[in-house]
C-alpha cells in the first residue's frame, strides 16, 4: 500500500474525528480509505 498526503478543512477533520470517536471507524485513515472505496469502488 502506498502513502498519499491530502489536505482537509478543519470541518472535515472534525467530522471524521466524530466518526472515529463514535466507533464507526478505528482511525482517521480507515475512514478516508472507506470514503475512497465508496467513491471509486474497491479495486
N, C-alpha and C positions, 0 to 999 in steps of 0.2 A: 504494500500500500504506500502510495506517495503522499507527501505533505503538501498542503496548499494554504497560503495565507489569504484571509479575507478581512474586509473591514465592514463592521456593522454599526448601526446607530446605537446610542445608549438605550433607546426604547426597545429595539430588537433584542439587545443583550438582556435587558430586564425581563422581557417576555420569555426568552429561552431559560433564564435562570429560574423563573417561576415554574416552568415545566419540570426542571431538574429538582427544585425544592419540593414539589408535589409528588415526586417519584415517578413521573411519566417517563423520564429518561434518566439513565445513571449519571450522565455528564453532558456538558455542552457539545462536545464533539459528536456524540451519538445523536443528539437532537438535530444537529446540522446535517449529518450523514443521512438521517431518515428523511429530512426535508428534500435533500437532493435526490434520493431514491424515488420519492413521490413525484418529483418534477420530471425526471428523465427516465425513470424505470430502473430496475435492478439488473444491470448488465454484468 
